Structures are given as structure tokens and as C-alpha cells.
Amino acid sequence: MKKIKILGLLFTAMTTYAQSTTENYIQSKTCLSGDCTKKTETVTYFDGLGRPKQIVSVKATTTGKDLVTPITYDAFGRQAKEILPVPANTLNSAIHTGIVNESTANSYYGAANAYTEKEIENSPLDRIKQVAQPGDPWKMSSGHTQKFKYEVNLGTEVKKFITNTTTNTVGTDNKTISSVSIASGSGFYDAGILYKNTVTDEDGTPVIQFQNGRGETVLVRRTDGAQNIDTYYVYNEYGQKAFVIPALAVKKIEQNNNVVTTDILNTYCYQYRYDGLDRQVEKRLSGRDDWESVVYDAADRPVLTQDVNLKNKGQWLLTKYDAFGRVAYTGLITGGSRADLQGQINNLVISETPTAVGFSKNGIVVYYTNTLFTNFQTLLSVNYYDSYPRDTKEFPPAKILDQYVVNEDKALNGGANTQGLPTASYIKNIEDDNWTKTYFYYNTKGGKVAEKTWNHLGGYTKKEFKLDFAGAVDESYTYHKKGNADAEVVIKERFVYDDQKRLLKLYHKVNSLTEELLVENTYNDLGQLTNKKIGNTTGSPLQSIDQTYNIRGWITKVNDPANLNGKLFAYELKYHNPVYSTVSTGKYNGNIAEIDWQAADGGTFRRYNYQYDGLDRLKNGIYSEPNATVPQNNYYNEVLTYDVNGNIQTLKRNRLLSNVGAVVMDDLGYSYTGNRLTKVNDTSGNYGGYPDNSGNTISYDNNGNMISHIDRGMLQIDYNYLNLPNYVKFDQNYVPHDLEVNTYVNTKYLYNAAGEKLRKIYTYGTGRMNLKTVETTDYLDGFQYLNDVLSFVPTSEGYYDFVQNKYIYNYTDQVGNIRLAYYKDASGNAKIDRTTNYYPFGLEFGGELSTANSISPNYKYSSQGQEKQTETGWSSYRWRNYDAAMGRFFNVDPLSEKYAYQSHYNFAENRVVDGRELEGLEWVKSTTLNDNGTKTYTLNATINLVNRSQNLTPEGLEAFKTNFVSQMKESFGGTMNNGDKIKVGNINFTDKGTYTIALTDQISTEQSTTELDNGSEIKGYTFGENGNSQVNYMETVVSGKMTPAYATHEVGHSLGLKHQSDDSNKVKDQVKTDNLMFAPQFEISKKTIPEQKQTIIKNIPDEKAK
């Protein structure tokens, strides 16, 4: 029999005798220690037909057991069941002959169906008809399965939009200009022209996708339960996406006798124009008042970009590249029209070279050449690679934490150097000429062992990491100063893992104080986190937090709200089994029907029941107190209605009035122009929540940013080029200490060019004389100051308060709301600092965040863990600010094109019960022209790696990240049929970001899907629409079977790659089992073919300046 062993690079093969001599298998090991005594090991056994029949994750549990997954096939050789893994006493890599089907799993999980079951149609196509998830509520006969239908359109089902495209060739302005209308005659596609694929979730809600013969999505149809919600995609005569027509635009067109007007297009739709090289050169987004433009060089890289506000100022955002297509530096320039600028660089490759001399701009020397667009107004950022610039604050030392550190000289580093690695990043403040300079330091394996930042105030934050063999952080040290003259703060963190790199303990130490055990984790045999001991010591923690799950891996309880038993806070999530079943219908698709919670401060047992529409938008949050004399008291109800784009039409919110009961706090009616909210009328007569001074006009700039909100007393809001507010003027005055012309109360914000908020200055009046007072908040790498006094720094379980010299711990709920904070009192016991309850849309009960009795009043982080700006009422997210009283953002989503089916001002798609608002960056590509005329595309991404798994913890993800990046380089890199090459470049991981990969223990359904692995739940979900728009959220399972190939497989979906079994896969016959998109859990192959690489390049946008 043939035996194959696959071992990780750089690791030594070990002789193994445990495998059977009569079985075919593939063995994969990843060594986690130098002698490989600690390792992850997976063995896949195959039957005589070469099909996987059992996967063994060797000693993968905390107790050293194997996790065994049997694989079975039906009579036609199809895998109709995917059986959940079961723990079994280890056989040291040998096959478990007693685990051959689902019976062992059924017994272990206590269910008759501990597997995902697929009903497959009896045809050569093997298409999936329905999928039943594990557990009795989702079994095949339950009526709560995912269903799939494959049809063609009817003759009156899909409107037929057609375009008339001309090419403007005046001067150098070469671009398409398209108009759009509904086809004459019936106005619909003829019957049988389009493919119609329907995915119906476990609650019976369908998503219907219509595609033409070229595989282009023409229409995605959803329903809110009362009407169709249609989003149309219109392509011009060249197959280019020319228009996206959201549901609200569709309604307006229908109301206008099916005539598409310019006003409808400009107000509601997304419009695109292209040049002769198929490059998108102009676009007009819904919510913006003019066209945005892009200018490319000869390597097809965006060099100049301009949004509407920049256009009004005559400015362009400039991006220059180095010889390898990496962003060298960015800035702002003044310039003419897009056509004129494109004509200047049509035949030029904009590439700058590192130099020892450089040039000076905005207070620094830039060590690159400056060969084109030399007279730019403002330098914004500079990136260095391969070597360190001459003005480096601190060149690499020989060692950091006893680890050898490399520089650019191979001879000095045993052949290792910094070639291909980012070494420094300089980022200018937008509002002044100060800079933040960050340097990166690496060991001989390319692992980052230090990141040292010198801030704009003259201080620094230096972070050093001691890495183990696998790249996980064993210890970290943070050295911080606000300014050069300030005292240094030193923070040490120490990590303890089990043999599978699950975090067991995390210690934290501030300066010379006693080391604190922040958290001690306990896991079950499935790797789920079942208990967290928080604070103090192992034997006497401040809190012991229990977590329970259902068979699908969804959290059901954190502690027990019905019996706190000494715990300070608890909540329970009920999906299909609400107690108040007459108030909430059980939800089977992952939505929460009911939540119970209780805090130890008042003894009130509280409950919310949730009601949704067909788009999973929250309609009603019904509040009750089950143990009260009158349980269903409606004290804190929140009731909403929406238009077809998800814009809130009405919002009614109650509050408790002492000695009265429930009263209406807000009764809001919303008025719109397009998706812009122009007026809110509150007829409640109560000030709490939304201000009672309602009904004033809300104004916007040409980019769709709100520039005044009189109801909240904001007369003027100014923005920088990143659409971040940097000045807010209020309708109050203060008495100055000296002569001042402008005495309006105001807030000023300072950001750097990466969009990071660095400072907030609030100027207002206090005292009987209303004298001028200035309050300054500084944000420096997590360290937060108030009026030059260091307030706090976050930890993994809360924060450390420097004023009180105390660790404050936070209880958070399923969406990250901070529900209760506590600390150790003088007696060594846990003491509650504050408790906060929230309406579903994030407003605190009573309408405001209360810190009155807190020992740490400067900590104002609240809903979804975001900072509450008390002077404006905003919650600050990275790229936008949110008003929970209104339930909306007031800036256009930077990624609105990816979510064109809804309003770009919506908060969390109105899925506020289990949806987090994710904002950040995404995949981009840079292009380099090679000497032989071919191109090299370098793919870069900033990824929000969300840990929802209990196998991996935020502190234990470093090894996974390293292997994940390596896997993406292996799978996506290579050569296309035309000779062009792809390589994966910089992958940066962040704690926030819209391009999000969630590591989970079991898949949960979080939003509608149009790409659902063809109905097969193969340990990953990719949400959203593929094609020419990226998917920005995906889930991948972390379990005993998990390898980074799973995550890479899901990333492949997000970049437009389809399963081999998918009928719409144009290369399905070329990607049989030997492909990443077949089944990554089998470890057979992780490669992609040239045609797949071409799809990736098509779907990733070009890199642009930020």
C-alpha cells in the first residue's frame, strides 16, 4: 500500500510506526516545538477507491484524545452526511476501526443526527436539494432545512434593463458613457433566458439569484415578508458592470411608469464608466453628488484618485510605487481633469527608487526619488521595505529578547535578511505636520519580534515579542511614553499554552507591580471554551465564567441568569426555543429569538424577545421582567419600520418612569432625500433618547457626510479628506479668558493619514461664569490620556486604570456590548463598578451612558466596545460615527458598493441582535511591469481575524496567522496562462476590519447568502455576492480537522472561486480533486489553476492611496 507523509517546511521527518500497514493514508504534521514533541497532526485514511474514509486529529483534545471524523458515502459514492468529530482514546495516529459511521457521534452528542445531511438530486449533476444541520430541531424531517432550487425565469419575473453605450474620445478622455432603460415590449426577460437559483434558509426565507448565460448576476431578489426587495445589476455592451440599481431605485422606477431618469440614477444608484483597457475610470456612488475618478499608469495601477470633495478643491490623492509595485509614498496634489492627467502618464510606469539622498517634504526627508508629480501639496505617508531608511530612530539590534534580529545584510545574518519585508512606516497627521514613525524588526525566520513607534508628541510605544518555535508569542513587553520627558510605562504579558497552542493562562504586569493572572481558560474535548477564570489568582479568581453551547456550536449561556450563584452577570440566548413563544417565533437560521440576562447589582431578571422581517432586520424588541408581578411590562421596548433599502421609517422607544411605568421616550418619524436622512420628528414630548428639539433640517456635503444636526445642537461639522470629522461647532457659547472672536463650544479631532484618531479637544464653558474650559484626550497605541494624565490601557479582559492602579474587568454580550465592569476591592472580592443595559440598537437604558458611580469615569467605551463621545452622542467606529438614538450612521459606508442592496447609512444591516458593525480595509492588488512585457500582480490585504473559536484565542493566533499567510501564498501565487504572475504580498492582521475572517467552532448563519458552497456546509461560509465585488465576511471552522487550508478555501470563495461541484463553475472539469476548492479538509491539494488565478485578479481592485 502507498503511504504519503506531508510535513511542514523546515520541520524534520520523524519515523512513525503507529499507522496501519494495510491502510492508505496521508499524514500531515506541523511541529510546534523544535523537537516536534508538540505538534498538530492529522491523518486522513482512504478507502480502496481513493476516497477519504476517516480523519484523525491526533491527540487534539485537552485530555490527549484523538478527534475522529468518519466519512461515509451513499450508494452513488456521494458524501451525503458530514459527521461531527468525536473524541476517542488516542491510538497514536492509527485508524479507529470502531468509528465508521454516525452512531458513535450520535451517542456522544446525544442526538439522532450528529451530522449534516444533504439530499442530493438523482441526476448526473448531483445538485443539492436540501441540507439538514446537526441536531433534532434541524433534522431532515423537521421542516427547518436549507433548501435549494434550480430553475429558469418566467416571462414576467425579471425586468430587462438595457444600455446604450458610447465612447467619449474627445482629446485624451477615452471612456464609456452608458445610459440605461427598460427594454421595449413587455419590459421583461423572455421566459427561460436566465438561470434562477433559490436558497431558502431554515426559517423559510428565500434568496433568489438570476444569472445570464455569461454567469453574470442580473438580479438578486430577497423579501421582507411583504414585498420583494430587488437589486439589479446592469452590464453594458462590453460586459462591464455599468449600473447597480438597489431596491429603492426599483420602486422609484416603477412609480415613474418604468422610466429610468437621471435623477433616479444619481440619487439611488451606482454608476460606472471604463476606458478602452477595461479599467474603471469613473464612478458615481449612491449618496454622492458627482463622479469620482481614477488615473492609471501603464502598469494599470491607480496613481491618482479623486472623490467629490477633493474634486471641489481641485485636489487628487497621489500614490507612488516602488519597482515591485509596493506603495512607496502617498500625498495630495492639485491638478486638472482626469483626462488631462491620464494623458500625461498613459505610457509611463510610476515607479520610485530608494535613495540615500531623498527629498524633503512636510518636515521629513523621503528616501526615494521623486520623478513625476514632483510638486505635490502634502506628503501623507511613506513606506520602506527591504532596508531601513537613513533617519531610522533605532536600527535593528543584534538581539531582542534573546532572539537574533536581521537587517538587510545577508552576510551578517547567516543568509537571512529583511528583503521583501516592510521595515518602516511614516504616517503624517492630517491636520498638522507631525509624524508617527513605526519600525518593524524580524528574527531569522521572518517572524516579527518587535514593532517600535515614535508618536507625534515625541514619545514612543515599543513592543517586543518573544516567539516560540511555531511563532506564537510566549512573552511580550510594551514600553510607552507620551512625550520624551514623561516617565516610561512598562507592561509585560506572559502566555501559557497547551500542546495544541490553545491559550491556558495570560498574565499581565504593569511596571514593578504584582503580576496579575488576567484569565485562565478551560476547554472541553471539542476545543470549546467552557470556563474562564478572571483576575486575581488561580485558586481564588474574581469571577469564574461558564459557557455552554448547542450541538451547532452556538453559545447558549454565559453563566446562568436564572441562578447567578455568586456570578456578577449572566445571559442566555434562545434561538428556536423562546419561553415567550407567543411573543417571539423560534428562529432556526441562527437569529436570536429571546435573550435573558441578569446582573448582581439589582436582582432584576430581564428579557428581550425579538421579532424580525424576512431580511432578518429587527422589527420589534419587546422587553419584559419574567419574575416581576407584571412580567410583560414593556419598559424598554424598541419598535421599528423600514423602507426597502433598510432606511428606518419610524422608531418608537419606551423607558421606565418611576411611579408611572412604561412611557414613550422616543416616537420618531424619519424623512429622506434618497438615502439621506433630512429630518427627524419626535412626537413623544420626552427629552430622553433623541432630543426633544426635533424637526430641524439635517444637511450634507457632496460626499454624503452630515455637516449639521441642529436637533443635537451641532451647527457645523467639518471633515478631512478621509471623511472623518475634525471639527464640530455647537449652538452654545463660553466666556473666554482673553479676546476670542469665535466662542462657540466646539470639538476638534486630530487624525493621522491611516485614519487613526490621535487627539480630541473639547472646548466648553463651566461654572457660574461659564468660563472657557479645555478638555484634551490623547489616543496613543491604546494608551488613553485625559488632560495629560494617563487614564487607562486596554487588556484582553477589560482595561488597567492608571489613576486607580486597578485592573477593571468587563463582561460583554454576544455583540460586544460592555454590560458590567468590576474590580478587586480592598477585601480581595469582586466589586461592581458599573452596569449598563442597552436597547437593541445600542442606546443605553434611559438614553445615556452613566458613569456617575464609577471609580473609572474616563472610560467611556460602551455599545459594541466603541467609545461614546458624550458631547456629540456618537459612538466612534474606525471610519464612521454612529448615533444609537437614531439607529444610523451619518456618513456613507466606505465599502457601500459591496452592500449596494441596502442603504449605505444602515447600522449592522439593521441586524443589531447578533450582527456586529465591521469596518475596515480589504484586498487590493498592485501591478509591476516585467522586462519581458508580462505583469506581476502583488496581492495585499488587511484582514480582521475574528476569534469566535474556543480552540484559538487572540493571544494564541500567531502560529495560525503565519501558516495561513504561507498557505495563501502557496495557493494563490503562481503564473497565469498569459505569463503574468501573482504573488501574495503584505497581509496585515487587525482587530477591526470589514474584510473579516471569523474563526468559529461551528458555522452560524449571520446573513443571507448567495454563495453557499452550493449548499454544502464544508466547514466554511462565504457571505455576500461574488463576481466583480468582493465578499467581506466569511466563517471558517476551527476544530481538530482545521488547517489554514480551510481559511484559504473560504478566501478563495470571497475572491470569486467556486466549488468543483458548482454548475456555475466554468472550470469545474479542470479542478477535480486536485484543487484547493475541492475539499480542503482532505489535505489532497491546495493549489489553484491559471484560470482561477485570472478570476482572482479580475475581482481584486487596484491599490489606491489612503
URNORZI-V944521 format. One record per residue. N is the residue number from 1. RES is the residue in one small letter. OMEGA is omega in whole degrees, 0 to 359 (NA if undefined). Layout:
((N	RES	OMEGA) (N	RES	OMEGA))
This chain:
((1	m	182) (2	k	178) (3	k	182) (4	i	175) (5	k	175) (6	i	181) (7	l	182) (8	g	177) (9	l	178) (10	l	182) (11	f	184) (12	t	178) (13	a	180) (14	m	178) (15	t	182) (16	t	183) (17	y	190) (18	a	184) (19	q	181) (20	s	176) (21	t	181) (22	t	183) (23	e	168) (24	n	181) (25	y	168) (26	i	181) (27	q	179) (28	s	178) (29	k	168) (30	t	183) (31	c	179) (32	l	175) (33	s	185) (34	g	179) (35	d	178) (36	c	173) (37	t	172) (38	k	186) (39	k	164) (40	t	185) (41	e	178) (42	t	176) (43	v	176) (44	t	179) (45	y	185) (46	f	177) (47	d	184) (48	g	178) (49	l	179) (50	g	180) (51	r	176) (52	p	178) (53	k	176) (54	q	175) (55	i	181) (56	v	171) (57	s	194) (58	v	177) (59	k	186) (60	a	183) (61	t	179) (62	t	180) (63	t	177) (64	g	178) (65	k	171) (66	d	167) (67	l	189) (68	v	177) (69	t	176) (70	p	180) (71	i	182) (72	t	183) (73	y	176) (74	d	185) (75	a	180) (76	f	178) (77	g	181) (78	r	179) (79	q	184) (80	a	179) (81	k	172) (82	e	190) (83	i	179) (84	l	179) (85	p	178) (86	v	176) (87	p	177) (88	a	178) (89	n	188) (90	t	172) (91	l	177) (92	n	175) (93	s	182) (94	a	179) (95	i	177) (96	h	186) (97	t	180) (98	g	180) (99	i	186) (100	v	180) (101	n	187) (102	e	188) (103	s	179) (104	t	178) (105	a	179) (106	n	180) (107	s	183) (108	y	184) (109	y	180) (110	g	181) (111	a	178) (112	a	181) (113	n	178) (114	a	183) (115	y	169) (116	t	184) (117	e	180) (118	k	170) (119	e	187) (120	i	182) (121	e	182) (122	n	178) (123	s	178) (124	p	181) (125	l	180) (126	d	180) (127	r	184) (128	i	180) (129	k	175) (130	q	181) (131	v	176) (132	a	182) (133	q	181) (134	p	177) (135	g	184) (136	d	181) (137	p	184) (138	w	184) (139	k	189) (140	m	182) (141	s	187) (142	s	188) (143	g	181) (144	h	177) (145	t	171) (146	q	185) (147	k	184) (148	f	178) (149	k	182) (150	y	186) (151	e	170) (152	v	187) (153	n	171) (154	l	186) (155	g	179) (156	t	189) (157	e	186) (158	v	176) (159	k	179) (160	k	175) (161	f	178) (162	i	181) (163	t	171) (164	n	190) (165	t	173) (166	t	178) (167	t	178) (168	n	182) (169	t	179) (170	v	182) (171	g	180) (172	t	183) (173	d	182) (174	n	182) (175	k	175) (176	t	173) (177	i	185) (178	s	167) (179	s	185) (180	v	178) (181	s	175) (182	i	185) (183	a	178) (184	s	184) (185	g	182) (186	s	183) (187	g	181) (188	f	170) (189	y	174) (190	d	181) (191	a	174) (192	g	182) (193	i	187) (194	l	169) (195	y	180) (196	k	181) (197	n	183) (198	t	173) (199	v	180) (200	t	184) (201	d	187) (202	e	177) (203	d	176) (204	g	181) (205	t	184) (206	p	165) (207	v	186) (208	i	180) (209	q	177) (210	f	180) (211	q	176) (212	n	184) (213	g	178) (214	r	180) (215	g	180) (216	e	177) (217	t	181) (218	v	184) (219	l	167) (220	v	184) (221	r	172) (222	r	176) (223	t	175) (224	d	181) (225	g	181) (226	a	184) (227	q	177) (228	n	174) (229	i	189) (230	d	172) (231	t	182) (232	y	176) (233	y	187) (234	v	183) (235	y	180) (236	n	185) (237	e	180) (238	y	180) (239	g	180) (240	q	178) (241	k	185) (242	a	182) (243	f	164) (244	v	186) (245	i	181) (246	p	188) (247	a	181) (248	l	176) (249	a	178) (250	v	179) (251	k	180) (252	k	178) (253	i	178) (254	e	179) (255	q	181) (256	n	178) (257	n	177) (258	n	175) (259	v	179) (260	v	182) (261	t	177) (262	t	180) (263	d	178) (264	i	180) (265	l	185) (266	n	184) (267	t	192) (268	y	194) (269	c	175) (270	y	185) (271	q	186) (272	y	176) (273	r	187) (274	y	173) (275	d	184) (276	g	178) (277	l	177) (278	d	178) (279	r	177) (280	q	186) (281	v	177) (282	e	174) (283	k	175) (284	r	185) (285	l	173) (286	s	180) (287	g	178) (288	r	194) (289	d	180) (290	d	181) (291	w	172) (292	e	190) (293	s	177) (294	v	176) (295	v	185) (296	y	170) (297	d	184) (298	a	176) (299	a	178) (300	d	178) (301	r	177) (302	p	181) (303	v	180) (304	l	175) (305	t	185) (306	q	172) (307	d	188) (308	v	180) (309	n	176) (310	l	179) (311	k	180) (312	n	179) (313	k	183) (314	g	183) (315	q	175) (316	w	174) (317	l	186) (318	l	173) (319	t	175) (320	k	186) (321	y	171) (322	d	186) (323	a	181) (324	f	176) (325	g	179) (326	r	181) (327	v	179) (328	a	177) (329	y	182) (330	t	179) (331	g	177) (332	l	176) (333	i	169) (334	t	182) (335	g	182) (336	g	184) (337	s	177) (338	r	182) (339	a	181) (340	d	181) (341	l	177) (342	q	178) (343	g	180) (344	q	187) (345	i	183) (346	n	186) (347	n	183) (348	l	171) (349	v	183) (350	i	184) (351	s	179) (352	e	187) (353	t	175) (354	p	182) (355	t	180) (356	a	184) (357	v	177) (358	g	178) (359	f	184) (360	s	177) (361	k	176) (362	n	171) (363	g	177) (364	i	172) (365	v	179) (366	v	185) (367	y	172) (368	y	171) (369	t	181) (370	n	194) (371	t	181) (372	l	187) (373	f	188) (374	t	185) (375	n	180) (376	f	185) (377	q	191) (378	t	170) (379	l	184) (380	l	182) (381	s	177) (382	v	178) (383	n	177) (384	y	181) (385	y	169) (386	d	179) (387	s	184) (388	y	181) (389	p	186) (390	r	183) (391	d	179) (392	t	182) (393	k	184) (394	e	181) (395	f	184) (396	p	174) (397	p	179) (398	a	182) (399	k	169) (400	i	182) (401	l	177) (402	d	176) (403	q	179) (404	y	182) (405	v	184) (406	v	169) (407	n	184) (408	e	186) (409	d	180) (410	k	185) (411	a	181) (412	l	188) (413	n	178) (414	g	179) (415	g	178) (416	a	176) (417	n	183) (418	t	180) (419	q	179) (420	g	182) (421	l	172) (422	p	184) (423	t	183) (424	a	177) (425	s	178) (426	y	183) (427	i	182) (428	k	168) (429	n	181) (430	i	187) (431	e	174) (432	d	186) (433	d	175) (434	n	189) (435	w	168) (436	t	183) (437	k	183) (438	t	180) (439	y	183) (440	f	185) (441	y	191) (442	y	172) (443	n	186) (444	t	176) (445	k	182) (446	g	176) (447	g	182) (448	k	182) (449	v	177) (450	a	174) (451	e	188) (452	k	185) (453	t	172) (454	w	188) (455	n	186) (456	h	180) (457	l	179) (458	g	177) (459	g	183) (460	y	167) (461	t	182) (462	k	180) (463	k	179) (464	e	186) (465	f	172) (466	k	185) (467	l	174) (468	d	184) (469	f	183) (470	a	180) (471	g	176) (472	a	182) (473	v	174) (474	d	179) (475	e	172) (476	s	179) (477	y	177) (478	t	179) (479	y	189) (480	h	170) (481	k	174) (482	k	177) (483	g	185) (484	n	183) (485	a	183) (486	d	176) (487	a	181) (488	e	173) (489	v	180) (490	v	178) (491	i	177) (492	k	173) (493	e	182) (494	r	187) (495	f	177) (496	v	184) (497	y	168) (498	d	185) (499	d	179) (500	q	179) (501	k	168) (502	r	182) (503	l	176) (504	l	183) (505	k	174) (506	l	179) (507	y	183) (508	h	181) (509	k	178) (510	v	180) (511	n	183) (512	s	181) (513	l	181) (514	t	178) (515	e	181) (516	e	171) (517	l	182) (518	l	186) (519	v	171) (520	e	188) (521	n	173) (522	t	184) (523	y	172) (524	n	184) (525	d	177) (526	l	180) (527	g	179) (528	q	178) (529	l	184) (530	t	180) (531	n	174) (532	k	173) (533	k	190) (534	i	168) (535	g	174) (536	n	182) (537	t	181) (538	t	184) (539	g	184) (540	s	180) (541	p	176) (542	l	178) (543	q	173) (544	s	190) (545	i	180) (546	d	177) (547	q	178) (548	t	188) (549	y	169) (550	n	187) (551	i	180) (552	r	178) (553	g	178) (554	w	176) (555	i	178) (556	t	180) (557	k	163) (558	v	194) (559	n	182) (560	d	183) (561	p	179) (562	a	181) (563	n	184) (564	l	175) (565	n	178) (566	g	178) (567	k	183) (568	l	183) (569	f	178) (570	a	171) (571	y	180) (572	e	179) (573	l	178) (574	k	185) (575	y	182) (576	h	190) (577	n	179) (578	p	176) (579	v	177) (580	y	185) (581	s	175) (582	t	179) (583	v	179) (584	s	172) (585	t	177) (586	g	181) (587	k	184) (588	y	184) (589	n	180) (590	g	174) (591	n	180) (592	i	179) (593	a	186) (594	e	175) (595	i	173) (596	d	174) (597	w	177) (598	q	174) (599	a	186) (600	a	185) (601	d	183) (602	g	177) (603	g	180) (604	t	176) (605	f	190) (606	r	181) (607	r	166) (608	y	168) (609	n	187) (610	y	176) (611	q	187) (612	y	167) (613	d	184) (614	g	177) (615	l	182) (616	d	173) (617	r	181) (618	l	174) (619	k	185) (620	n	167) (621	g	187) (622	i	185) (623	y	176) (624	s	176) (625	e	191) (626	p	182) (627	n	181) (628	a	178) (629	t	174) (630	v	188) (631	p	186) (632	q	188) (633	n	175) (634	n	185) (635	y	187) (636	y	177) (637	n	173) (638	e	188) (639	v	186) (640	l	166) (641	t	186) (642	y	164) (643	d	187) (644	v	176) (645	n	181) (646	g	173) (647	n	180) (648	i	178) (649	q	177) (650	t	177) (651	l	177) (652	k	186) (653	r	179) (654	n	167) (655	r	179) (656	l	174) (657	l	184) (658	s	178) (659	n	178) (660	v	184) (661	g	183) (662	a	173) (663	v	179) (664	v	178) (665	m	178) (666	d	172) (667	d	194) (668	l	170) (669	g	188) (670	y	175) (671	s	187) (672	y	159) (673	t	190) (674	g	175) (675	n	181) (676	r	176) (677	l	184) (678	t	182) (679	k	173) (680	v	177) (681	n	178) (682	d	181) (683	t	184) (684	s	184) (685	g	180) (686	n	181) (687	y	183) (688	g	181) (689	g	178) (690	y	183) (691	p	180) (692	d	175) (693	n	188) (694	s	174) (695	g	178) (696	n	182) (697	t	175) (698	i	185) (699	s	183) (700	y	171) (701	d	185) (702	n	176) (703	n	180) (704	g	176) (705	n	176) (706	m	183) (707	i	170) (708	s	178) (709	h	188) (710	i	180) (711	d	179) (712	r	177) (713	g	180) (714	m	183) (715	l	187) (716	q	175) (717	i	178) (718	d	185) (719	y	171) (720	n	186) (721	y	175) (722	l	181) (723	n	175) (724	l	184) (725	p	178) (726	n	176) (727	y	176) (728	v	178) (729	k	183) (730	f	185) (731	d	176) (732	q	180) (733	n	173) (734	y	178) (735	v	185) (736	p	175) (737	h	178) (738	d	183) (739	l	176) (740	e	178) (741	v	183) (742	n	181) (743	t	176) (744	y	169) (745	v	184) (746	n	173) (747	t	175) (748	k	180) (749	y	176) (750	l	180) (751	y	167) (752	n	186) (753	a	173) (754	a	178) (755	g	180) (756	e	178) (757	k	184) (758	l	185) (759	r	172) (760	k	179) (761	i	181) (762	y	182) (763	t	187) (764	y	180) (765	g	179) (766	t	176) (767	g	181) (768	r	180) (769	m	180) (770	n	184) (771	l	181) (772	k	176) (773	t	181) (774	v	178) (775	e	185) (776	t	176) (777	t	177) (778	d	180) (779	y	186) (780	l	174) (781	d	180) (782	g	177) (783	f	184) (784	q	184) (785	y	170) (786	l	182) (787	n	175) (788	d	178) (789	v	180) (790	l	184) (791	s	186) (792	f	172) (793	v	182) (794	p	169) (795	t	182) (796	s	183) (797	e	181) (798	g	180) (799	y	175) (800	y	180) (801	d	182) (802	f	178) (803	v	180) (804	q	186) (805	n	181) (806	k	167) (807	y	175) (808	i	183) (809	y	183) (810	n	162) (811	y	176) (812	t	180) (813	d	190) (814	q	177) (815	v	175) (816	g	175) (817	n	178) (818	i	188) (819	r	183) (820	l	176) (821	a	182) (822	y	182) (823	y	179) (824	k	180) (825	d	185) (826	a	179) (827	s	180) (828	g	181) (829	n	178) (830	a	180) (831	k	180) (832	i	177) (833	d	177) (834	r	175) (835	t	181) (836	t	174) (837	n	189) (838	y	162) (839	y	182) (840	p	182) (841	f	169) (842	g	177) (843	l	179) (844	e	177) (845	f	183) (846	g	173) (847	g	180) (848	e	177) (849	l	181) (850	s	174) (851	t	189) (852	a	185) (853	n	183) (854	s	173) (855	i	184) (856	s	187) (857	p	181) (858	n	179) (859	y	186) (860	k	177) (861	y	193) (862	s	186) (863	s	183) (864	q	177) (865	g	181) (866	q	182) (867	e	176) (868	k	177) (869	q	190) (870	t	182) (871	e	179) (872	t	186) (873	g	182) (874	w	164) (875	s	188) (876	s	168) (877	y	189) (878	r	188) (879	w	180) (880	r	176) (881	n	189) (882	y	176) (883	d	184) (884	a	178) (885	a	179) (886	m	182) (887	g	185) (888	r	162) (889	f	176) (890	f	172) (891	n	178) (892	v	177) (893	d	178) (894	p	179) (895	l	185) (896	s	180) (897	e	181) (898	k	182) (899	y	187) (900	a	181) (901	y	182) (902	q	176) (903	s	181) (904	h	174) (905	y	183) (906	n	176) (907	f	176) (908	a	181) (909	e	184) (910	n	175) (911	r	193) (912	v	183) (913	v	181) (914	d	181) (915	g	175) (916	r	174) (917	e	183) (918	l	180) (919	e	179) (920	g	187) (921	l	186) (922	e	177) (923	w	170) (924	v	176) (925	k	171) (926	s	188) (927	t	177) (928	t	175) (929	l	178) (930	n	182) (931	d	182) (932	n	177) (933	g	177) (934	t	181) (935	k	170) (936	t	178) (937	y	177) (938	t	183) (939	l	179) (940	n	180) (941	a	165) (942	t	189) (943	i	173) (944	n	180) (945	l	184) (946	v	179) (947	n	171) (948	r	179) (949	s	175) (950	q	174) (951	n	182) (952	l	178) (953	t	180) (954	p	182) (955	e	183) (956	g	185) (957	l	188) (958	e	180) (959	a	178) (960	f	180) (961	k	181) (962	t	181) (963	n	179) (964	f	179) (965	v	178) (966	s	180) (967	q	178) (968	m	178) (969	k	180) (970	e	188) (971	s	187) (972	f	180) (973	g	178) (974	g	187) (975	t	176) (976	m	185) (977	n	181) (978	n	179) (979	g	176) (980	d	184) (981	k	174) (982	i	168) (983	k	177) (984	v	184) (985	g	185) (986	n	173) (987	i	180) (988	n	179) (989	f	182) (990	t	179) (991	d	174) (992	k	178) (993	g	180) (994	t	175) (995	y	196) (996	t	172) (997	i	181) (998	a	177) (999	l	187) (1000	t	175) (1001	d	178) (1002	q	183) (1003	i	171) (1004	s	180) (1005	t	185) (1006	e	177) (1007	q	183) (1008	s	182) (1009	t	170) (1010	t	175) (1011	e	189) (1012	l	181) (1013	d	182) (1014	n	178) (1015	g	183) (1016	s	182) (1017	e	183) (1018	i	171) (1019	k	175) (1020	g	174) (1021	y	172) (1022	t	186) (1023	f	174) (1024	g	184) (1025	e	178) (1026	n	183) (1027	g	182) (1028	n	174) (1029	s	182) (1030	q	168) (1031	v	187) (1032	n	178) (1033	y	176) (1034	m	176) (1035	e	175) (1036	t	187) (1037	v	172) (1038	v	179) (1039	s	178) (1040	g	180) (1041	k	191) (1042	m	166) (1043	t	177) (1044	p	177) (1045	a	177) (1046	y	181) (1047	a	179) (1048	t	176) (1049	h	180) (1050	e	174) (1051	v	176) (1052	g	176) (1053	h	183) (1054	s	180) (1055	l	173) (1056	g	180) (1057	l	185) (1058	k	177) (1059	h	176) (1060	q	184) (1061	s	183) (1062	d	181) (1063	d	180) (1064	s	178) (1065	n	186) (1066	k	181) (1067	v	186) (1068	k	181) (1069	d	181) (1070	q	184) (1071	v	178) (1072	k	185) (1073	t	185) (1074	d	184) (1075	n	179) (1076	l	187) (1077	m	176) (1078	f	180) (1079	a	188) (1080	p	182) (1081	q	181) (1082	f	176) (1083	e	182) (1084	i	180) (1085	s	179) (1086	k	186) (1087	k	171) (1088	t	181) (1089	i	183) (1090	p	180) (1091	e	177) (1092	q	178) (1093	k	177) (1094	q	177) (1095	t	179) (1096	i	181) (1097	i	180) (1098	k	190) (1099	n	179) (1100	i	180) (1101	p	177) (1102	d	179) (1103	e	178) (1104	k	182) (1105	a	177) (1106	k	NA))
